[in-house]
Amino acid sequence: MTNAASTNPEPLDLLPLPEDVVVLSSSAQTGTPREMVLVALEERLKAQKLDWNIGPSLDLPNPERLLSMNQFAVQLLTSGFTADVINVPLSHWHRSGAAPQLLLAARVDEESQVVHIPGLLTGMEFQQWIRSQPAGQNLRPQDELEVPFSLFKGGIERLLTLVQLLKPEAINRKGIEPAASLQTSAASVLDWLSGQLDEALQALGGSLVPATAGSFRSSVGSPDNALAVLAIPLGLEDGQLRSGNAAQTCIERFRLLLMPTGSDQPEQLLLRLVPELEGDLLPDALTLKAHQGDWHQTKTSQMNTALELIFSVSEQVIEVAVSFPDSTEIVLPPLKLSQ
């Protein structure tokens, strides 16, 4: 007589389990996938002697509620164990000032009582990914987005590290901007000359550096006719691009420099991607790309010391992105070079 279980094995019987899976004890009181993940998180907190409460205490099992971990707002997402994508409800992301700071993804097998946490995304990383998607500017609160599991990196360790080391105010709670503002807002390069910087560029960690600073000019090859220098810190962590504060902890760090050049008014915009340390090389396959109307330019690193693109003054905005294979792109707001 043939055993049906042996001829038609469950999916988990066919797949090697990741090393960091959590197998819940038979005594654990679990019900829904969300409750299983909460038990796994609490077990890990106890194992590392972290005295954190996971809230909200009165409605913790409700999948529509955000978690509170050490004062961070966390959106917990669950899926089946063999899924390649996970659904992200967007209702919380249309509440400016109350959006999640972290998205935590978990795969769950209810029958085997197994939980795996591949990793998380910060709110900024999630919104950067949204901006890189074709439908990213027409999202409604009732929508859900399918996000690839490959974007969630770092496992539970990244969650514990971020929540331990960062203060809650280090990650903002801005929601998704209305489609109209996303489509029409462009950062004016002319503002940089008077020390003003667009909020979207500040969110990426951008800061203005005096174009006349001699040590900085020599380290990045700033041209003599640079009218301003905008520097955005970037990095690579587990194959994912990071910007701003998140880039500072990366082993591989580099900077995107944007320099309007000319005599009195900008005539060109120079884009330069350089390593954080002079003499280092950029990661292989790192790409700088931009377009102005129909004019497209792309440079990809083959262990280069710098990547450079140049655009001239035009009524058309310049759209810039930095990409790396299998990573969310870093996308800048449209840049307006003309008056």
C-alpha positions as CSV (number, residue, x, y, z in Angstrom):
1,M,0.0,0.0,0.0
2,T,1.4,3.4,-1.0
3,N,1.8,6.1,1.6
4,A,0.2,9.3,0.1
5,A,2.3,11.5,2.4
6,S,5.6,10.1,1.0
7,T,4.5,10.4,-2.7
8,N,3.0,13.9,-2.3
9,P,5.3,15.6,0.2
10,E,4.4,18.9,1.7
11,P,6.3,21.9,0.3
12,L,8.5,22.1,3.4
13,D,9.6,18.5,2.8
14,L,11.0,19.6,-0.5
15,L,12.8,22.8,0.6
16,P,15.9,23.2,2.7
17,L,14.9,25.3,5.7
18,P,17.0,28.5,6.3
19,E,19.3,28.3,9.3
20,D,17.5,31.1,11.2
21,V,14.0,29.6,11.1
22,V,12.1,29.5,14.4
23,V,10.3,26.2,15.2
24,L,7.6,27.0,17.7
25,S,7.3,24.7,20.7
26,S,4.3,22.5,21.0
27,S,3.2,24.4,24.1
28,A,3.1,27.8,22.4
29,Q,-0.4,29.2,22.2
30,T,-0.6,30.2,18.6
31,G,-3.5,30.7,16.2
32,T,-3.1,33.0,13.2
33,P,0.1,33.5,11.2
34,R,0.5,37.0,12.9
35,E,0.3,35.4,16.4
36,M,2.9,32.8,15.4
37,V,5.3,35.6,14.3
38,L,4.6,37.4,17.6
39,V,5.5,34.3,19.6
40,A,8.7,33.9,17.6
41,L,9.6,37.6,18.2
42,E,9.0,37.3,21.9
43,E,11.1,34.1,22.1
44,R,14.0,35.9,20.5
45,L,13.7,38.9,22.8
46,K,13.8,36.7,25.8
47,A,16.8,34.8,24.4
48,Q,18.7,38.0,24.1
49,K,17.4,39.4,27.4
50,L,15.8,42.4,25.8
51,D,13.1,43.9,28.0
52,W,10.9,45.3,25.3
53,N,7.1,45.1,25.2
54,I,5.4,44.5,21.9
55,G,2.3,46.5,21.6
56,P,-0.5,47.5,21.3
57,S,-1.3,45.5,24.4
58,L,-5.1,45.6,24.0
59,D,-5.3,44.6,20.3
60,L,-2.1,42.8,19.5
61,P,-3.5,40.0,17.3
62,N,-5.3,42.5,15.0
63,P,-3.5,42.3,11.6
64,E,-4.7,45.9,10.8
65,R,-2.8,47.3,13.7
66,L,0.9,48.4,13.6
67,L,3.2,46.9,16.2
68,S,5.1,49.1,18.7
69,M,8.6,47.8,19.4
70,N,10.8,50.0,21.6
71,Q,8.7,53.0,20.4
72,F,9.2,52.1,16.7
73,A,6.0,51.7,14.5
74,V,6.3,48.4,12.7
75,Q,4.0,47.0,10.0
76,L,4.1,43.2,10.3
77,L,3.5,41.3,7.1
78,T,3.0,37.5,6.8
79,S,2.7,35.1,3.9
80,G,2.9,31.4,3.1
81,F,6.3,29.7,3.4
82,T,6.9,29.3,-0.3
83,A,5.7,32.7,-1.5
84,D,8.0,34.9,-3.6
85,V,6.1,38.1,-2.9
86,I,4.2,39.6,0.0
87,N,1.2,41.9,0.0
88,V,1.6,45.3,1.7
89,P,-1.7,47.0,2.6
90,L,-1.3,50.8,2.0
91,S,-3.9,52.2,4.4
92,H,-1.3,53.2,6.9
93,W,0.9,54.8,4.3
94,H,-1.7,57.5,3.5
95,R,-1.6,58.8,7.1
96,S,1.2,61.4,7.0
97,G,2.9,61.5,10.4
98,A,1.6,58.1,11.4
99,A,3.0,55.8,8.6
100,P,5.1,52.8,9.6
101,Q,8.8,53.3,10.2
102,L,9.7,49.6,9.5
103,L,8.1,46.8,7.5
104,L,8.8,43.3,8.8
105,A,8.2,40.4,6.5
106,A,7.7,36.8,7.8
107,R,7.0,33.5,6.1
108,V,4.8,31.1,8.1
109,D,3.9,27.4,7.8
110,E,1.0,26.9,10.1
111,E,1.0,23.1,10.0
112,S,4.6,22.7,10.8
113,Q,4.6,25.7,13.2
114,V,7.6,27.2,11.5
115,V,8.4,30.9,11.2
116,H,11.1,32.6,9.1
117,I,11.8,36.3,9.1
118,P,13.9,37.2,5.9
119,G,14.3,40.8,7.0
120,L,12.8,44.3,6.8
121,L,12.6,47.5,4.9
122,T,12.7,51.0,6.4
123,G,9.9,53.3,5.5
124,M,12.3,55.3,3.3
125,E,13.5,52.2,1.5
126,F,9.9,51.1,0.8
127,Q,8.9,54.5,-0.6
128,Q,12.0,54.6,-2.8
129,W,11.0,51.2,-4.2
130,I,7.4,52.6,-4.8
131,R,8.8,55.5,-6.8
132,S,10.7,53.1,-9.0
133,Q,7.5,51.2,-9.9
134,P,5.3,52.1,-12.9
135,A,2.1,52.4,-10.8
136,G,3.9,54.2,-7.9
137,Q,2.1,57.5,-8.5
138,N,-1.5,56.3,-8.5
139,L,-1.8,54.4,-5.2
140,R,-4.9,54.6,-3.0
141,P,-5.4,53.8,0.7
142,Q,-7.4,50.7,-0.2
143,D,-4.7,49.3,-2.5
144,E,-2.2,46.5,-1.7
145,L,1.2,46.2,-3.3
146,E,3.0,43.0,-4.1
147,V,6.6,43.4,-2.9
148,P,9.3,40.8,-3.7
149,F,10.7,39.0,-0.7
150,S,14.1,39.6,-2.1
151,L,13.9,43.2,-1.0
152,F,13.6,42.3,2.7
153,K,17.2,41.9,4.0
154,G,19.0,41.3,7.3
155,G,16.7,38.8,9.1
156,I,15.5,39.4,12.6
157,E,19.1,40.7,13.4
158,R,18.6,43.8,11.4
159,L,15.3,44.5,13.2
160,L,16.9,44.2,16.6
161,T,19.9,46.2,15.6
162,L,18.0,49.1,14.2
163,V,15.5,49.2,17.1
164,Q,18.4,49.0,19.6
165,L,20.8,51.5,18.1
166,L,18.5,54.2,16.5
167,K,16.2,56.6,18.2
168,P,12.6,56.5,17.0
169,E,12.9,60.0,15.5
170,A,15.8,58.9,13.3
171,I,13.2,57.3,10.9
172,N,10.4,59.6,9.9
173,R,6.7,58.6,9.6
174,K,5.9,60.4,6.4
175,G,3.2,58.7,4.3
176,I,2.9,58.3,0.6
177,E,2.5,61.7,-1.1
178,P,-0.6,62.4,-3.2
179,A,-0.1,61.5,-6.8
180,A,-0.5,65.1,-7.9
181,S,2.3,66.4,-5.8
182,L,4.6,63.5,-6.9
183,Q,4.0,64.3,-10.5
184,T,4.5,68.1,-10.3
185,S,7.1,68.7,-7.7
186,A,10.7,69.3,-9.0
187,A,13.7,70.3,-7.0
188,S,15.2,73.6,-8.2
189,V,18.9,73.5,-8.7
190,L,19.0,77.3,-8.5
191,D,17.9,77.1,-4.9
192,W,21.2,75.3,-4.0
193,L,23.1,78.5,-4.9
194,S,21.3,80.3,-2.0
195,G,21.7,77.4,0.4
196,Q,18.2,76.0,0.1
197,L,17.6,72.3,-0.3
198,D,14.4,70.5,-1.3
199,E,12.8,68.3,1.4
200,A,12.9,65.2,-0.7
201,L,16.7,65.5,-1.2
202,Q,17.1,66.1,2.5
203,A,15.2,62.9,3.1
204,L,17.9,61.0,1.1
205,G,20.5,62.5,3.4
206,G,21.6,65.2,0.9
207,S,23.5,68.2,2.2
208,L,25.1,71.2,0.5
209,V,28.9,71.5,0.7
210,P,30.7,74.8,0.0
211,A,32.0,74.6,-3.5
212,T,35.0,76.6,-2.5
213,A,36.1,74.1,0.2
214,G,39.6,73.2,-1.0
215,S,40.0,69.8,0.7
216,F,36.6,68.7,-0.5
217,R,37.2,70.0,-4.0
218,S,40.4,68.1,-4.4
219,S,39.0,64.9,-3.0
220,V,36.0,64.7,-5.4
221,G,37.5,66.5,-8.4
222,S,35.1,69.4,-8.2
223,P,35.5,71.6,-11.2
224,D,36.7,75.2,-10.7
225,N,33.4,76.6,-12.1
226,A,31.2,74.6,-9.7
227,L,28.5,76.9,-8.3
228,A,27.4,74.5,-5.6
229,V,27.9,70.9,-4.5
230,L,25.1,68.6,-3.3
231,A,26.4,65.4,-1.7
232,I,24.1,62.4,-1.0
233,P,25.7,59.6,1.1
234,L,25.0,56.1,-0.3
235,G,26.0,52.6,0.6
236,L,25.5,48.8,0.0
237,E,24.3,46.5,2.8
238,D,23.5,42.9,2.0
239,G,23.3,43.8,-1.7
240,Q,20.8,46.6,-1.1
241,L,21.4,50.3,-1.7
242,R,21.0,52.5,1.3
243,S,21.0,56.3,1.6
244,G,21.3,58.9,4.4
245,N,21.8,57.6,7.9
246,A,21.4,54.0,6.8
247,A,24.4,54.4,4.5
248,Q,26.7,55.5,7.3
249,T,26.8,52.0,8.8
250,C,27.5,50.2,5.4
251,I,30.9,48.8,4.8
252,E,30.8,49.9,1.1
253,R,30.1,53.6,1.0
254,F,30.0,56.1,-1.8
255,R,28.6,59.5,-2.6
256,L,26.4,60.9,-5.4
257,L,27.6,64.5,-6.1
258,L,25.5,66.9,-8.1
259,M,27.3,70.1,-9.2
260,P,25.8,72.9,-11.2
261,T,28.6,74.6,-13.2
262,G,28.8,77.9,-15.1
263,S,30.0,81.5,-14.6
264,D,27.2,83.2,-12.7
265,Q,24.2,80.9,-13.5
266,P,24.1,77.2,-14.0
267,E,24.9,76.1,-17.6
268,Q,25.3,72.4,-17.0
269,L,24.7,69.9,-14.2
270,L,27.5,67.4,-13.5
271,L,26.6,64.1,-11.8
272,R,29.4,62.2,-10.2
273,L,29.3,59.0,-8.2
274,V,32.5,58.5,-6.2
275,P,33.7,56.2,-3.3
276,E,33.6,57.6,0.2
277,L,37.3,57.2,0.5
278,E,39.7,58.7,-2.1
279,G,41.5,55.9,-4.0
280,D,38.8,53.3,-3.4
281,L,36.9,51.6,-6.2
282,L,33.1,51.7,-6.8
283,P,31.3,48.3,-6.5
284,D,31.2,46.4,-9.7
285,A,27.8,46.7,-11.5
286,L,26.8,49.9,-9.6
287,T,25.0,52.1,-12.2
288,L,24.3,55.8,-12.4
289,K,21.6,56.7,-14.9
290,A,19.7,59.8,-15.8
291,H,17.5,61.3,-18.5
292,Q,16.3,64.7,-19.6
293,G,13.4,64.2,-22.0
294,D,14.5,61.8,-24.7
295,W,18.2,62.2,-23.8
296,H,19.3,59.2,-21.7
297,Q,22.7,58.5,-20.2
298,T,23.9,55.5,-18.2
299,K,27.3,54.5,-16.7
300,T,28.0,51.2,-15.0
301,S,31.0,50.6,-12.8
302,Q,33.6,48.0,-13.7
303,M,35.6,48.7,-10.6
304,N,35.8,52.4,-11.6
305,T,37.0,55.2,-9.3
306,A,34.1,57.4,-10.5
307,L,31.1,57.5,-12.8
308,E,30.1,60.8,-14.4
309,L,27.2,62.2,-16.4
310,I,26.7,65.8,-17.7
311,F,23.5,67.6,-18.7
312,S,23.0,71.0,-20.2
313,V,20.4,73.7,-19.3
314,S,16.9,72.8,-20.6
315,E,13.3,73.4,-19.8
316,Q,13.0,69.6,-19.2
317,V,13.7,68.2,-15.8
318,I,16.5,65.8,-15.1
319,E,15.6,62.4,-13.5
320,V,18.4,60.6,-11.7
321,A,18.7,57.2,-10.2
322,V,21.4,54.9,-8.8
323,S,20.9,51.1,-9.2
324,F,22.5,47.8,-8.3
325,P,21.4,44.3,-9.4
326,D,18.5,42.9,-7.3
327,S,18.3,46.1,-5.2
328,T,15.7,48.9,-4.9
329,E,16.9,51.9,-6.8
330,I,17.7,55.2,-5.2
331,V,15.6,57.6,-7.1
332,L,16.0,61.4,-6.8
333,P,13.1,63.9,-7.2
334,P,13.1,65.5,-10.7
335,L,15.7,68.3,-10.9
336,K,15.0,71.6,-12.6
337,L,18.1,73.2,-14.0
338,S,16.6,76.2,-15.8
339,Q,15.1,79.3,-14.1
